[in-house]
Amino acid sequence: MAAELAATLPGAALTCVSAGYALAAAWLSRRAPAASGGMATAPVSVLKPLCGAEPRLYENLATLCRQRHPSFQLVFGVRAADDPAIAVVERLRRDFPACDIALVVDPQVHGTNLKVSNLINLFAQARHDVLVIADSDIAVPPDYLARVTAPLADRGVGVVTCLYRGHPTGGLWSRIGAQFINDWFAPSVRIAHAGGSQRFAFGATIALRRDALAAIGGFAALSDRLADDYWLGELTRQHGLRTVLSDVVVTTDVTEDRFSDLWRHELRWLRTIRSLNPPGFAFTFITFTWPMLALGALLAPLPPVFAVAAIGVMARSLLAGSVAAALRAPLRDALLLAGWAFALAGKRVQWREQVLSVRDPHTRPVLNPEQPSSTGIHPPRPL
């Protein structure tokens, strides 16, 4: 009897850990986040590197033009004079004549990260000391600039960053991709943040002061780094500045309408995560609720284990937020497990026309032992 009970312990432990994680994720995802501080009025320069005519580009950029903020500048940058994004910027200028909009067209390349190269080129046009960097596919609320820049009034704050929710623009695979963000990524950040971690920064939004950027060596310090958003936060933390997770949640479009596109995108995310925190990534499998609960119940076919598994399933369904999303959750978690397994190996990721190495020495973080570590499961925003 004792031997039989001992044999069931791994399955029982796996079930309990996975169900506990699902419960914590569901609970934290439904808590109202604490406000990160007031409404700021200091002038802001928003830096937006662009590349191509992405779906809904005009609609997303227009949300910045509708900000309820007394003084802000929008600086857009492209590398090629024939980039279709230029026409979108010109349309914004016509539709929002009161907005201060600058456009930088500069083919000069600085380092291997083309997004950072673009930022270096357009930074020269930024006139204000408060800077906001955000990816091109982000839609924001009208009080976005006032809220995300408010914590920077504290000189001990280096970076303010935002969580984001996925907005599917297509069919099944687009919706599965949105669940990657909404049901896995965002809850993992909230759990790590609740545990005291600050080791994150997301391309969805990074707000910082000009002096903090200068202290780390400017954007040039990121020019050869793969996860530039993560490193912008990490380098400021190494200078003793705090990272604040804003209560603002922005929206990002999920446009993949084919499995192959979604797989390539998520594999890039997962391999990048592995490069930043290999030990944490190795234990990420416990967050894939459905496969882990099934495996745990199979290894420990006992009534208490099935009860715990049922709790985990209910928590996972609650996290999904709708009946349709709950029905897709087993497929979503199975794909996460498969992607995790593939991401354990492989040295390269593909971004647009570039193939980049995840083994670049710049991708190894210098850990501050006095800072709590994150779980290591947060995907950086796509470059």
N, C-alpha and C positions, 0 to 999 in steps of 0.2 A: 504493500500500500504506500509506504513512504517513497519507494522508488517511482511509483506511478505519479504521485503528487509532485515529486521533484522534476519529472519529465514535463509536467505541464507548466512549470514556473516560467520558462522563457515566453511561452504564448500568453500567459496571464499578464506578465509584465509588459509585453508589447501592446496588448489590448488596453491596459490601464493607461499607459503613457500616451498612446495615440488618442484614446477617448478624452483623456485629460487635456491634451493639447487642443482638440476640437472644441471642447467646452470653453476653455480660456479664450480661444480665438473668437468664438461666437459672442461671448460676454463682452470682451473688450471692443469688438466691432460695433456693438450696439450702445456702448456708453457714449454720452456726449463728450467730445474732447474738450479739455480745458482751453480757454482762450489764451493765446500766447502774447497778448498785450496790445490793447488800445488801437488807435487809428493814427497813423503818421501823416505828416504834411510836408516833410522834407522833399525837395526835388529828387526825382528818380530818373535814371537812364536805364531803359530796358533793352537788352542786347538779344537779338534774335537771328542766329545763323540759319539761313535757308538753303535748300537744295532741291530744285524741281517743283513741279506743280502737284503737290500732294493732294489727296482727296480732302475736301472741306478746308483747304488752306485759308481761303478768304474768310469763311465763317469763323474759324478759330482765331485768326489774327484780329478780326474786327472786334472781338470781345475786349482786347486791350485798348482799342480806340474809344471804348465806352466807359472808361474808368472814371469813377467819382474821386478824383484826386486833383489838387490845385495846380500841380506842376510836374509833368512827366514828358520824357522824350523817348521815342521809339526808334531804335537803330537796327535796321535790317541789313544783312550782308549776304552776298552770293559770290561765287568764284568766277563765274563765266558771264560774259556780256549777253549771251543768248539764253540765259536761264529763264524758264517760264515763270518762275516766282517773281521776276521783275514786274511783269504785267499785273500780278496780284497786288504788289506794293503800290503801283501807280493807281490802281483802282481804289485802294484805301485812301490815297491822297485826295482823289476826287470826291470820294464819299464822306471823308472826314477832314474838311479843309482846316478846321481849328486845331487838329492834332499836329504836334511837332514830330515829323517823320523824316528820318534820314535813311538814305540807301547807299551802301558801299559795294562797289563792284571791283574786286581785286583778286587776280589769279595767283598772287604770290602764296607759296606754300611754306609753312613753318613746321617742320617735323612730320611725323607719320600720322598723327590724328588730324584729319581734315576738318572736323568740326572745330577743334581748338584753333587750328590755323585760321579758319574763318573768323573766330572770335578775336584773335590777335589783330586781324586786319580792320575789323569794325570798331574795336575798342578806342581807336584814336579819335573817333567822332563822338564818344560819350562825354557829355559836358558836366555831369553831376557826380557827386561823391557817393551817392547811394546807387548801387547797381543791382539789377535783377536780370538773371539769365534764365531763359525758359525755352524748351524745345518747341518746334514749329507746330506740332500737332496738339497743342494744349489749348483748351478753352477755359476761361476764368470768369468769376463773378465780378460785378461792377466795383466792389470794394476791395478787390484783390490786392492792389498795390498798397493801399493804405494799411491793410492788415498784415501783409507779409513783411513789410519793412519796419513795422513798429518796434519789434524786439531789438533792432539794431541801435536804438537809442542807448542801450546798455553797452558800454564799451567792452565788457567782458564777453559779448556775443560775437562770434566770428561769422557764422553762416546760419541763415534761416532757410529751411527746406519744407516742401509740401508733399504730402501723400497725394495720390491720384487714383481716380476710378476709371475703369475701362468702359468705353462707349462703343459697342459693336456697330459696325456700319453695313454688315452683310448678313450672310446666312449662318449655318451651323458652326463653321470653323472660326468665324469672327466672334461668335458668342462663346465658344470654348476658350478662345484667346482672352476675352474679357474676364472670364472666370479665373484665369491664371493670375490676373491682377487683383480682382475684387475678392476672391475667395481664398487665395493663397498668399500672394505678396503682401497686400495691405494688412491682413491679420498678423502676419509674421513680424511686420514692423511694429505694430501696436504692442505685441507681446514683448519684443525686445525693448521697446521704449518704456513699457511699464516696469521692466526689470532694471531700468537705469541706464541702458545703453544710449550713447550718442553717436555711435559709429555708423552714420549713414548720411548721405546727401544725394538727392535725386535730380536728374536733369529736368524733371517736370517744373521745378522752380528752385533756384538757388539765389538768395538775396544776401548781399554782403556790402561792406563799405570799401571804398577805394583803398584805404590804408591797410585793411586786412589782406586785400589782393596783393598789394605791393610787398607786404611782409613775407609772403611765400615765394616771391620772385615773379609775380604777374602770371598771365596765362602761359608764358613761355615755360613755366615749371610743369605744365601739363601737356606740352606739345608732343611728347612721345609716349604718353600713358594711354592705356586702353580705356579704363573706366575713369574718364576725366571728372565726372560728377562726384564719384566717391572720393577721388583724390583731392578735389578742391576742398571738401569738408575735412578730410584727414590731415592735410597739410596745415590748415588753420588750427585744428585741434592740437597738433604738435607744437604750435606756437602759444599754447595755453588758452585758446579761445574756445568758447562753448558752441555747440550746435543746438539750435532750437527747432523742434518739429512744430510747425505752424498748425493752428486749428483749421486753416483753409484747406479744403480738398478740391483740387482741380480735376478736369476731365481730359482724358486722352482717347483719341480714336484708335480702334482696333480694326484694321482694314483687311487682314488676311482672309481670303475667301477660298483658299486651297490648303489642304493638309500639308503639302510640301513647304509652302511659305511659312505656315505657322510653326512647323517643326524646326525649320532652319532658324527662325527668329528666337524661339524659346531655347534651342540648343546654344545659341550665342549667349543668351542671358545666363544660362546655367553654367557654361564653361567659364564665363567671366567671374561668376560668384565663386566657383572653385578656385580660380587663380588668386582671389583676394583672401579667402579663408578656407584652406583645404580641410582642416580638422572639423570645423563647423559644417562644411558641406557634406562630409562623410556621414553625418548623423541626420541629414535633412529628411531621410526616408520616413522618419516617424511622423512627419507632418502630412504624409499622403494618406489621408484617413481611411478611405474605403479599402485599398489593398492591405493596409496594415491591420485593420480590424478583422478582415476576412482571414488573413494569415494567423493572427493571434487566436481567433476562435477555432481555427482548424488545428492548431497545435495544442490548445487547451480546451477540449470540448466539455466544459463544465457549466452548469447553470449560472453561477455567479459571473463567469466570463462572458456568457451570452448577454447577461443583463448589462454589464459594462459596455459591451459592444453596441447594444441597442441605444444606450445613452449617447455614445459617440456618433452613431448614425443620426440621431435626432439633432445633435448639436451641429453636425455637418449640414443637415438639411436646413436648419435655421440660418446657418451662415450663408447658404446659397441664396436665400431671400425670396425665392419664388418657386412654385411647383415645377415649372419648366427647367429652371436652373438646377433644382434638386435632382431631377431626373437625369440631367447631364453630368452630375457630380461624379458618379463612378467612372465614366469615360474620362472626365477631366483628371481625376486622380491617377488613373492607370497611365495616361499619357505623361503625367508628371514623373511617375516612377520610371517609365521607360526613358524619358529624357535625362533623368538623374543618372541612370545606369550608363547611358551613352556618354554623358558629360564627364564621367569618372576618367575617361580616356580622351585622347585627342588634344592637339596642341594649337589648333587654329580655329578662328571664327571668321565668318563672312559678314561684312557690312557693306551694303550697296555693291560697288565695284571693287572694294578692297578685301583682301584676305589678310587678317592680322593674327599675330601670335599671342597666345595667352601666357606664354612663358617668358615674355619680356621681363627683365629684372625690375623694371619700374612698377610692375604690377604687384610686387611683394610689399605688403604694408609694414610700416615700422610701428609696432604696437606700443602704446603707452600703458605700462603695467598698472597705473593708478586709475585708468579708465575701465569701466566694465565692458566686457566684450559682448557683441551682439551674437545672435544665434548663427549668423553667417548665411542666412537664407534669403537675403533681400536682393532681388535683381536690380542692378543699376539700370537706369533708363537707357534705351538704345542710343548709341552714339550718333 
